[in-house]
Amino acid sequence: MEKKTSLFFCSPYQIELREDDICHPGAGQVLVKTIFSSISPGTEMLVYRGQFPDVQLDSSIPSLNTGFSYPLVYGYACVGRVIELGGGVDTSWQDRLVFSFQPHTSFFTCSPADLIIIPSGMSLKNACFLANMETAVNLLQDAAPLIGERVLVVGQGIVGLLTSALLSQFPLDCLFTVDRYPIRRSASLNAGAHASFDPADENFQVESSRYLQIGADLSFELTGNPAALNTAIDLTTFSGRIVIGSWYGEKQSAINLGGGFHRSRIKLISSQVSTIAPELSGRWDKSRRFETAWAALCKIEPQKWITQIIPIEKASDAYQLIDTRPGSVLQVILEY
């Protein structure tokens, strides 16, 4: 009889695959067989490295509504097919292709309410990006970019690339990105950025200042590295705003709030996808935001940024690759 394989984070840098019996669906539940799951390098590397704080994983996702402690399952981007229905479930769910915010596992049971139907015609690889695209949509909603603005995105991991791709559709004056790795800068330019720079380059300050002239009206800090907030502050103009989408976990760094920042009237905005901004919540809900994210996925087709597809049996290799060779990775997908 086929077993369920689940990925456990057992201690810092230690991944374990555990087998268990498949739980068949009870009344009102379905059984989903996973086809792909997407690794979110920013958040999951905090778990992998043991850099997470003692907080609830995510109160808005049932499967993650617990605290951080090893061993734990984690992840939130599974794509699969409904293969079995419990009592009382509408038969239209049978064989549906779905997305769900589930940890990395080959099978899972849940309520249909915890599933999002993948639009007809969308590739499953593009569907793997739904969670990160929802984050990018939320970032832009919190930022509210304006026509003619100079915009800076610091960090071109997957969330940064999706954010840049969305921003490229706005009538901006310029879109400028920053990242350490050539593979990401190249992808950023292909996503629509007008220029992309390496912060380690000796001419970075001169070149970036020349490109942005008096500075960015709007900046995003999406690196996961708190020190990068200083880069965003340095390159943001008077009365500009910085949207902080990174989750730093337990990582800390000295932030320069003296000097130019003290008189700059720069606004620091915390953005997190678990909730919708209060000023939008009267008109927007999660369903509407997902519809927007699906439409963006259809247009951008981010599967071109999948650099590795790795069998779940070699999941440990996948995390080690992301940890030790980040310059060779954009998006890693686990295949079941």
Secondary structure as UniProt FT lines:
FT   STRAND          3..11
FT   TURN            12..13
FT   STRAND          14..21
FT   TURN            27..28
FT   STRAND          30..38
FT   HELIX           41..49
FT   TURN            59..60
FT   HELIX           62..64
FT   STRAND          78..85
FT   TURN            87..88
FT   HELIX           91..93
FT   TURN            94..95
FT   STRAND          97..100
FT   STRAND          107..110
FT   HELIX           112..114
FT   STRAND          116..117
FT   TURN            120..121
FT   HELIX           124..127
FT   TURN            128..129
FT   HELIX           130..143
FT   TURN            147..148
FT   STRAND          150..154
FT   HELIX           158..167
FT   TURN            168..169
FT   STRAND          174..178
FT   HELIX           182..190
FT   TURN            191..192
FT   STRAND          195..197
FT   TURN            199..200
FT   TURN            202..203
FT   HELIX           204..212
FT   TURN            213..214
FT   STRAND          216..221
FT   TURN            226..227
FT   HELIX           228..234
FT   STRAND          236..244
FT   TURN            249..250
FT   HELIX           259..262
FT   TURN            263..264
FT   STRAND          267..270
FT   TURN            273..274
FT   TURN            278..283
FT   HELIX           286..300
FT   HELIX           302..305
FT   STRAND          306..311
FT   HELIX           312..314
FT   HELIX           315..324
FT   HELIX           326..328
FT   STRAND          331..335
//
